[in-house]
Amino acid sequence: MRQYLVRAMVVLAAASSASAAPHAVAVPLDQSSLWQAELDELVAAAGVPGAQLIHTGPGGVDQYDSGMGDLTSGAPFPDDAALRVASITKTFVATVMLQLVDEGQVELDGPLEWYLPGVVNGPGGDGAHITVRDLLRHTSGIPNYLPLLEQGSVEDLTTPRTTAELIRLGLDNPSESVPGTSFGYSNTNYLLAGELIEQVTGLPVGEAVTRRILLPLGLSDTYWPQFPFDDVLHGPHPRAYHRFGEVRLDITDIDPSWGLPDGAMVSTGRDLNRFYLALLSGQLLAPALLEEMQRTVPTGLIGFSEASGLGLFRFSAPCGRTAWGHTGSIHGFSTVTVAAEDRAVTVALNELPDVAGNIALVIGTHALVETMLCRQ
């Protein structure tokens, strides 16, 4: 969802790169101590209740916890905790879309008007000139509906929203660029992608994701909530917190129906790692479609989102290795999953940090991902 983590990368690009050096000399050399020390530092600097790191590699799956998963009981995150993964949902949706392209049901460079006639119109965009590719890589120019929503109270966060309402909110505002010319992150793109998938398959987008990805991969701890009533996290999970001014509230059980195809899913670190490793190894897409997914445009940002593919962002580490993944931010959770070759890491926090905390989050998660890529 909101790309707080991404935007802070612009502000702290230099600091982010410089931050890796102290980790190399200030913590013990064994790998587990390094992971734990960096995670502890991240939680303290970001000022959040707690965090969990799940690392999947050739040696298996490792979990690290820091801080508290429940401020009332003091308990840490439960093992392989359920999380609202927000915008990480977009990679799943993009994968289904590319499967439909492979099956000849969707034309990647076909205009939206072919699939959603009369839907994309207004100051924010014209479906005759915006392609499916533009939606998936955020080059449509359609405004992001999310900043236009009131989100100053718990009531704002729990007000049911319809997809049509949110799409209209984006399209009723002026377009931000000529389609296909520049990157501009917009959750509205993926609401439209979800609508397109439903139109083509005849299935709710969550059902399409479940049938095409979750069941084949055995991702039993990942699911698509049934809105507007499924506001409870299923499975072991931490409490989720959000600050309204000086007040920190428990907002674990919310109905973010405004998330939908751009950020609705619930998953775990273990399942997210399995998904990205399966995707990048060709288990879900034919080689030509995976290549299309990894064709990028520059974002103007530095860090996890230096370049945007189709539902994926590219991350380049100082040691020369490249990884792919996505971030996800929603009230109560902030998550990033990054994968490269035979390893993946998910870092999840149970609070969306404030601006100062988000700067620490950027630096800390950057260091953790560099550890995965460069110090194995």
Kinemage of the C-alpha trace (Angstrom):
@kinemage 1
@onewidth
@group {chain A} dominant
@subgroup {mainchain}
@vectorlist {calphas} color= white
{ca met a 1} P 0.000 0.000 0.000
{ca arg a 2} L 1.447 3.324 0.971
{ca gln a 3} L 5.089 3.363 0.094
{ca tyr a 4} L 6.438 5.114 3.184
{ca leu a 5} L 9.456 2.848 3.132
{ca val a 6} L 10.106 3.575 -0.527
{ca arg a 7} L 9.778 7.341 -0.265
{ca ala a 8} L 12.120 7.563 2.674
{ca met a 9} L 14.749 5.892 0.503
{ca val a 10} L 14.982 9.101 -1.506
{ca val a 11} L 15.762 11.132 1.587
{ca leu a 12} L 18.283 8.689 2.997
{ca ala a 13} L 19.972 7.105 0.013
{ca ala a 14} L 23.438 8.077 1.180
{ca ala a 15} L 22.744 7.240 4.797
{ca ser a 16} L 21.343 3.870 3.786
{ca ser a 17} L 24.493 2.918 1.939
{ca ala a 18} L 26.713 4.147 4.724
{ca ser a 19} L 24.768 2.287 7.384
{ca ala a 20} L 25.955 -1.145 6.290
{ca ala a 21} L 29.571 -0.614 7.310
{ca pro a 22} L 29.100 -0.423 11.115
{ca his a 23} L 27.176 -3.707 11.092
{ca ala a 24} L 30.173 -5.497 9.633
{ca val a 25} L 32.439 -4.640 12.573
{ca ala a 26} L 30.096 -4.019 15.513
{ca val a 27} L 28.365 -7.409 15.754
{ca pro a 28} L 29.633 -10.977 16.174
{ca leu a 29} L 30.709 -12.743 13.038
{ca asp a 30} L 28.417 -15.775 13.256
{ca gln a 31} L 25.382 -15.354 11.032
{ca ser a 32} L 22.628 -15.830 13.608
{ca ser a 33} L 24.100 -13.206 15.919
{ca leu a 34} L 24.343 -10.782 13.023
{ca trp a 35} L 20.681 -11.263 12.056
{ca gln a 36} L 19.538 -10.842 15.659
{ca ala a 37} L 21.668 -7.781 16.344
{ca glu a 38} L 20.455 -6.008 13.212
{ca leu a 39} L 16.822 -6.831 13.971
{ca asp a 40} L 17.153 -5.600 17.570
{ca glu a 41} L 18.733 -2.393 16.314
{ca leu a 42} L 15.908 -1.911 13.808
{ca val a 43} L 13.159 -2.267 16.439
{ca ala a 44} L 14.869 0.121 18.833
{ca ala a 45} L 15.596 2.757 16.200
{ca ala a 46} L 12.155 2.589 14.551
{ca gly a 47} L 10.369 2.836 17.906
{ca val a 48} L 7.936 0.019 17.112
{ca pro a 49} L 6.699 -2.691 19.506
{ca gly a 50} L 8.324 -5.629 17.753
{ca ala a 51} L 9.457 -7.390 14.603
{ca gln a 52} L 10.019 -10.792 13.075
{ca leu a 53} L 12.501 -11.897 10.438
{ca ile a 54} L 12.076 -15.111 8.458
{ca his a 55} L 15.046 -16.209 6.353
{ca thr a 56} L 14.736 -19.054 3.860
{ca gly a 57} L 17.913 -20.426 2.315
{ca pro a 58} L 19.728 -23.608 1.312
{ca gly a 59} L 20.056 -24.550 4.977
{ca gly a 60} L 16.337 -24.262 5.705
{ca val a 61} L 14.190 -21.654 7.429
{ca asp a 62} L 15.372 -19.478 10.313
{ca gln a 63} L 13.260 -17.154 12.462
{ca tyr a 64} L 14.371 -14.189 14.553
{ca asp a 65} L 12.156 -12.129 16.850
{ca ser a 66} L 12.709 -8.822 18.591
{ca gly a 67} L 10.605 -6.720 20.937
{ca met a 68} L 6.987 -7.542 21.658
{ca gly a 69} L 4.200 -8.951 19.579
{ca asp a 70} L 1.700 -8.059 22.301
{ca leu a 71} L 2.206 -4.991 24.482
{ca thr a 72} L -0.312 -6.214 27.061
{ca ser a 73} L 1.174 -9.648 27.703
{ca gly a 74} L 4.736 -8.845 26.660
{ca ala a 75} L 4.777 -11.915 24.412
{ca pro a 76} L 6.965 -11.891 21.296
{ca phe a 77} L 5.694 -12.556 17.791
{ca pro a 78} L 4.299 -16.112 17.529
{ca asp a 79} L 6.167 -18.543 15.308
{ca asp a 80} L 5.667 -17.747 11.616
{ca ala a 81} L 3.143 -15.050 12.444
{ca ala a 82} L 0.157 -14.123 10.290
{ca leu a 83} L 0.514 -10.593 8.878
{ca arg a 84} L -1.499 -8.152 6.817
{ca val a 85} L 1.006 -7.909 3.986
{ca ala a 86} L -0.566 -4.920 2.209
{ca ser a 87} L 1.070 -4.068 -1.138
{ca ile a 88} L 2.926 -7.367 -1.343
{ca thr a 89} L -0.483 -8.515 -2.600
{ca lys a 90} L 0.362 -6.743 -5.859
{ca thr a 91} L 2.956 -9.341 -6.840
{ca phe a 92} L 0.344 -12.097 -6.549
{ca val a 93} L -2.134 -10.118 -8.660
{ca ala a 94} L 0.492 -9.338 -11.305
{ca thr a 95} L 1.448 -13.023 -11.465
{ca val a 96} L -2.152 -14.046 -12.168
{ca met a 97} L -2.409 -11.363 -14.848
{ca leu a 98} L 0.721 -12.656 -16.575
{ca gln a 99} L -0.622 -16.201 -16.451
{ca leu a 100} L -3.680 -14.901 -18.303
{ca val a 101} L -1.358 -13.261 -20.832
{ca asp a 102} L 0.402 -16.599 -21.321
{ca glu a 103} L -2.973 -18.277 -21.884
{ca gly a 104} L -3.936 -15.726 -24.538
{ca gln a 105} L -6.783 -14.302 -22.474
{ca val a 106} L -5.131 -10.912 -21.942
{ca glu a 107} L -2.879 -8.825 -24.190
{ca leu a 108} L -0.151 -7.196 -22.101
{ca asp a 109} L -0.003 -4.149 -24.356
{ca gly a 110} L -3.713 -4.076 -25.044
{ca pro a 111} L -5.719 -1.041 -23.878
{ca leu a 112} L -7.898 -1.291 -20.800
{ca glu a 113} L -10.931 -0.349 -22.869
{ca trp a 114} L -10.831 -3.832 -24.406
{ca tyr a 115} L -11.439 -5.444 -21.029
{ca leu a 116} L -13.179 -2.775 -18.953
{ca pro a 117} L -15.220 -0.776 -21.476
{ca gly a 118} L -16.341 2.578 -20.159
{ca val a 119} L -14.728 2.098 -16.737
{ca val a 120} L -11.500 4.077 -17.128
{ca asn a 121} L -12.607 7.578 -18.011
{ca gly a 122} L -12.309 11.012 -16.498
{ca pro a 123} L -9.561 13.488 -15.637
{ca gly a 124} L -7.412 10.681 -14.229
{ca gly a 125} L -7.117 8.608 -17.375
{ca asp a 126} L -8.561 7.197 -20.567
{ca gly a 127} L -8.800 3.424 -20.947
{ca ala a 128} L -8.247 3.718 -24.686
{ca his a 129} L -4.684 4.904 -24.071
{ca ile a 130} L -3.654 2.987 -20.929
{ca thr a 131} L -2.416 -0.593 -21.289
{ca val a 132} L -2.420 -3.589 -18.975
{ca arg a 133} L 1.362 -3.228 -18.737
{ca asp a 134} L 0.926 0.372 -17.588
{ca leu a 135} L -1.229 -0.790 -14.681
{ca leu a 136} L 1.202 -3.456 -13.506
{ca arg a 137} L 4.331 -1.290 -13.617
{ca his a 138} L 2.702 1.965 -12.416
{ca thr a 139} L 3.098 3.946 -15.623
{ca ser a 140} L -0.619 4.627 -16.183
{ca gly a 141} L -0.619 8.175 -14.822
{ca ile a 142} L -3.817 7.374 -12.879
{ca pro a 143} L -3.770 9.102 -9.460
{ca asn a 144} L -3.400 7.066 -6.285
{ca tyr a 145} L -6.729 6.987 -4.440
{ca leu a 146} L -5.189 6.220 -1.051
{ca pro a 147} L -3.893 9.695 -0.105
{ca leu a 148} L -7.345 11.038 -0.944
{ca leu a 149} L -9.039 8.967 1.763
{ca glu a 150} L -9.594 10.266 5.266
{ca gln a 151} L -7.499 8.092 7.591
{ca gly a 152} L -7.320 10.115 10.778
{ca ser a 153} L -9.308 7.797 13.044
{ca val a 154} L -10.158 4.166 13.644
{ca glu a 155} L -13.587 4.867 12.153
{ca asp a 156} L -11.965 6.038 8.923
{ca leu a 157} L -9.937 2.836 8.779
{ca thr a 158} L -12.939 0.575 9.318
{ca thr a 159} L -15.413 2.242 6.973
{ca pro a 160} L -16.329 -0.261 4.222
{ca arg a 161} L -15.324 0.894 0.738
{ca thr a 162} L -16.237 -0.496 -2.660
{ca thr a 163} L -13.774 -1.007 -5.468
{ca ala a 164} L -15.871 1.145 -7.792
{ca glu a 165} L -15.885 3.991 -5.258
{ca leu a 166} L -12.114 3.925 -4.889
{ca ile a 167} L -11.434 3.664 -8.614
{ca arg a 168} L -13.688 6.654 -9.183
{ca leu a 169} L -11.820 8.577 -6.482
{ca gly a 170} L -8.598 8.141 -8.438
{ca leu a 171} L -10.064 8.816 -11.868
{ca asp a 172} L -11.879 11.969 -10.787
{ca asn a 173} L -8.522 13.644 -10.106
{ca pro a 174} L -6.145 14.939 -12.802
{ca ser a 175} L -3.816 12.455 -14.463
{ca glu a 176} L -0.242 12.631 -13.202
{ca ser a 177} L 1.524 11.794 -16.477
{ca val a 178} L 1.044 10.645 -20.053
{ca pro a 179} L 0.486 6.859 -19.990
{ca gly a 180} L 3.637 4.840 -20.514
{ca thr a 181} L 6.058 7.716 -19.990
{ca ser a 182} L 6.989 7.695 -16.300
{ca phe a 183} L 6.625 5.801 -13.031
{ca gly a 184} L 4.064 6.947 -10.487
{ca tyr a 185} L 3.039 4.535 -7.731
{ca ser a 186} L -0.740 4.232 -7.586
{ca asn a 187} L -2.883 1.731 -5.722
{ca thr a 188} L -5.682 2.546 -8.168
{ca asn a 189} L -3.745 0.626 -10.827
{ca tyr a 190} L -4.176 -2.632 -8.965
{ca leu a 191} L -7.838 -2.076 -8.200
{ca leu a 192} L -8.289 -1.912 -11.965
{ca ala a 193} L -6.052 -4.949 -12.456
{ca gly a 194} L -8.267 -6.874 -10.062
{ca glu a 195} L -11.384 -5.794 -11.927
{ca leu a 196} L -9.815 -6.898 -15.198
{ca ile a 197} L -8.934 -10.332 -13.798
{ca glu a 198} L -12.489 -10.767 -12.563
{ca gln a 199} L -13.901 -9.751 -15.941
{ca val a 200} L -11.698 -12.206 -17.842
{ca thr a 201} L -11.858 -15.198 -15.480
{ca gly a 202} L -15.380 -14.806 -14.128
{ca leu a 203} L -13.937 -15.307 -10.638
{ca pro a 204} L -13.409 -12.929 -7.728
{ca val a 205} L -9.774 -11.871 -7.876
{ca gly a 206} L -9.076 -13.482 -4.497
{ca glu a 207} L -10.411 -16.791 -5.790
{ca ala a 208} L -8.269 -16.507 -8.911
{ca val a 209} L -5.170 -15.937 -6.762
{ca thr a 210} L -6.105 -18.849 -4.512
{ca arg a 211} L -6.655 -21.308 -7.362
{ca arg a 212} L -3.669 -20.266 -9.441
{ca ile a 213} L -1.038 -19.608 -6.760
{ca leu a 214} L -1.935 -20.461 -3.172
{ca leu a 215} L -3.238 -23.991 -3.719
{ca pro a 216} L -0.595 -25.119 -6.269
{ca leu a 217} L 2.233 -23.904 -4.009
{ca gly a 218} L 0.632 -25.186 -0.811
{ca leu a 219} L 0.639 -21.748 0.819
{ca ser a 220} L -1.784 -22.872 3.508
{ca asp a 221} L -1.176 -19.893 5.802
{ca thr a 222} L -1.951 -17.305 3.123
{ca tyr a 223} L -5.464 -16.184 2.347
{ca trp a 224} L -7.574 -13.449 0.800
{ca pro a 225} L -9.967 -11.990 3.401
{ca gln a 226} L -13.654 -11.997 2.594
{ca phe a 227} L -14.624 -8.343 2.887
{ca pro a 228} L -16.456 -6.540 4.343
{ca phe a 229} L -16.828 -8.853 7.340
{ca asp a 230} L -13.566 -10.805 7.749
{ca asp a 231} L -11.769 -8.397 10.061
{ca val a 232} L -10.046 -10.992 12.282
{ca leu a 233} L -6.575 -12.340 11.551
{ca his a 234} L -6.693 -16.132 11.351
{ca gly a 235} L -3.838 -18.170 12.772
{ca pro a 236} L -1.221 -17.145 15.354
{ca his a 237} L -0.491 -13.444 14.992
{ca pro a 238} L 0.907 -10.461 16.861
{ca arg a 239} L -1.243 -7.555 17.907
{ca ala a 240} L -1.096 -4.693 15.397
{ca tyr a 241} L -0.716 -1.093 16.554
{ca his a 242} L -1.084 2.378 15.129
{ca arg a 243} L -0.409 5.821 16.560
{ca phe a 244} L -3.037 8.518 16.327
{ca gly a 245} L -1.047 11.494 17.573
{ca glu a 246} L 0.353 10.524 20.968
{ca val a 247} L -2.069 7.625 21.419
{ca arg a 248} L -1.094 4.088 20.391
{ca leu a 249} L -4.132 1.925 19.682
{ca asp a 250} L -4.530 -1.784 19.043
{ca ile a 251} L -6.056 -2.041 15.547
{ca thr a 252} L -5.483 -5.744 14.956
{ca asp a 253} L -9.089 -6.398 14.000
{ca ile a 254} L -9.941 -3.951 11.239
{ca asp a 255} L -11.826 -4.225 7.967
{ca pro a 256} L -9.586 -2.495 5.434
{ca ser a 257} L -11.933 -3.128 2.543
{ca trp a 258} L -10.166 -0.301 0.742
{ca gly a 259} L -7.205 -2.694 0.420
{ca leu a 260} L -8.737 -5.254 -1.958
{ca pro a 261} L -6.490 -6.232 -4.948
{ca asp a 262} L -3.869 -3.633 -4.084
{ca gly a 263} L -3.269 -4.792 -0.526
{ca ala a 264} L -5.745 -7.226 1.022
{ca met a 265} L -3.841 -10.432 1.626
{ca val a 266} L -2.811 -12.081 4.873
{ca ser a 267} L 0.292 -14.267 4.849
{ca thr a 268} L 3.326 -15.338 6.856
{ca gly a 269} L 7.027 -14.780 6.348
{ca arg a 270} L 7.556 -18.430 5.505
{ca asp a 271} L 4.797 -18.416 2.863
{ca leu a 272} L 5.959 -15.127 1.347
{ca asn a 273} L 9.494 -16.435 0.977
{ca arg a 274} L 8.208 -19.624 -0.663
{ca phe a 275} L 6.078 -17.615 -3.084
{ca tyr a 276} L 8.861 -15.310 -4.256
{ca leu a 277} L 11.367 -18.151 -4.602
{ca ala a 278} L 8.824 -20.153 -6.622
{ca leu a 279} L 8.050 -17.144 -8.801
{ca leu a 280} L 11.671 -16.308 -9.534
{ca ser a 281} L 12.567 -19.952 -10.248
{ca gly a 282} L 9.923 -20.211 -12.970
{ca gln a 283} L 7.356 -22.346 -11.155
{ca leu a 284} L 4.501 -19.904 -11.813
{ca leu a 285} L 5.357 -18.231 -15.112
{ca ala a 286} L 6.869 -19.274 -18.420
{ca pro a 287} L 10.395 -17.867 -18.967
{ca ala a 288} L 9.195 -15.247 -21.450
{ca leu a 289} L 6.577 -13.942 -19.016
{ca leu a 290} L 9.008 -13.874 -16.097
{ca glu a 291} L 11.340 -11.880 -18.333
{ca glu a 292} L 8.501 -9.429 -19.017
{ca met a 293} L 7.844 -9.181 -15.292
{ca gln a 294} L 11.477 -8.223 -14.698
{ca arg a 295} L 11.655 -5.616 -17.465
{ca thr a 296} L 11.848 -2.427 -15.463
{ca val a 297} L 11.405 1.297 -15.672
{ca pro a 298} L 13.301 3.656 -13.360
{ca thr a 299} L 11.361 4.903 -10.360
{ca gly a 300} L 13.613 7.805 -9.425
{ca leu a 301} L 13.977 6.142 -6.029
{ca ile a 302} L 16.909 4.356 -4.437
{ca gly a 303} L 16.851 1.143 -2.438
{ca phe a 304} L 14.212 -1.548 -2.540
{ca ser a 305} L 12.310 0.233 -5.283
{ca glu a 306} L 15.021 1.539 -7.581
{ca ala a 307} L 13.241 0.077 -10.623
{ca ser a 308} L 9.704 -1.169 -11.173
{ca gly a 309} L 8.836 -4.305 -13.074
{ca leu a 310} L 5.352 -5.797 -13.302
{ca gly a 311} L 4.377 -6.190 -9.657
{ca leu a 312} L 8.031 -6.464 -8.641
{ca phe a 313} L 10.700 -4.023 -7.555
{ca arg a 314} L 14.422 -4.523 -8.123
{ca phe a 315} L 17.002 -4.143 -5.370
{ca ser a 316} L 20.744 -4.034 -6.103
{ca ala a 317} L 23.164 -4.660 -3.256
{ca pro a 318} L 26.661 -3.115 -3.015
{ca cys a 319} L 28.242 -6.545 -3.526
{ca gly a 320} L 26.745 -6.681 -7.021
{ca arg a 321} L 23.894 -9.109 -6.378
{ca thr a 322} L 20.343 -8.310 -7.461
{ca ala a 323} L 17.143 -9.230 -5.655
{ca trp a 324} L 13.448 -8.811 -6.361
{ca gly a 325} L 10.552 -8.199 -4.028
{ca his a 326} L 7.996 -5.767 -2.707
{ca thr a 327} L 7.168 -3.744 0.371
{ca gly a 328} L 3.819 -3.555 2.111
{ca ser a 329} L 2.587 -0.904 4.542
{ca ile a 330} L -0.824 -0.807 6.170
{ca his a 331} L -2.021 0.531 9.493
{ca gly a 332} L -0.671 -1.988 11.996
{ca phe a 333} L 1.987 -3.665 9.854
{ca ser a 334} L 5.029 -2.868 7.736
{ca thr a 335} L 6.553 -5.736 5.751
{ca val a 336} L 9.220 -6.266 3.115
{ca thr a 337} L 10.061 -9.468 1.253
{ca val a 338} L 13.112 -9.732 -0.986
{ca ala a 339} L 14.374 -12.834 -2.807
{ca ala a 340} L 17.420 -13.708 -4.876
{ca glu a 341} L 18.339 -17.056 -6.392
{ca asp a 342} L 18.113 -19.617 -3.558
{ca arg a 343} L 17.323 -17.360 -0.604
{ca ala a 344} L 14.654 -14.951 0.587
{ca val a 345} L 13.992 -12.808 3.627
{ca thr a 346} L 10.842 -11.261 5.061
{ca val a 347} L 10.983 -8.577 7.736
{ca ala a 348} L 7.711 -7.592 9.424
{ca leu a 349} L 6.889 -4.961 12.055
{ca asn a 350} L 3.627 -4.782 13.993
{ca glu a 351} L 3.276 -1.030 13.685
{ca leu a 352} L 3.531 1.439 10.837
{ca pro a 353} L 6.295 3.789 12.016
{ca asp a 354} L 6.042 7.556 12.067
{ca val a 355} L 8.286 9.608 9.777
{ca ala a 356} L 11.343 9.425 12.043
{ca gly a 357} L 10.780 5.746 12.711
{ca asn a 358} L 10.374 5.074 9.027
{ca ile a 359} L 13.819 6.494 8.326
{ca ala a 360} L 15.238 3.995 10.803
{ca leu a 361} L 13.123 1.284 9.194
{ca val a 362} L 14.599 2.021 5.781
{ca ile a 363} L 18.169 1.888 7.036
{ca gly a 364} L 17.584 -1.195 9.174
{ca thr a 365} L 15.806 -3.286 6.576
{ca his a 366} L 18.367 -2.239 3.993
{ca ala a 367} L 21.109 -3.619 6.244
{ca leu a 368} L 19.218 -6.873 6.837
{ca val a 369} L 18.723 -7.469 3.120
{ca glu a 370} L 22.362 -6.691 2.418
{ca thr a 371} L 23.268 -9.278 5.047
{ca met a 372} L 21.215 -11.864 3.182
{ca leu a 373} L 22.678 -11.005 -0.212
{ca cys a 374} L 26.285 -10.236 0.595
{ca arg a 375} L 27.340 -12.047 3.786
{ca gln a 376} L 26.333 -15.641 3.197
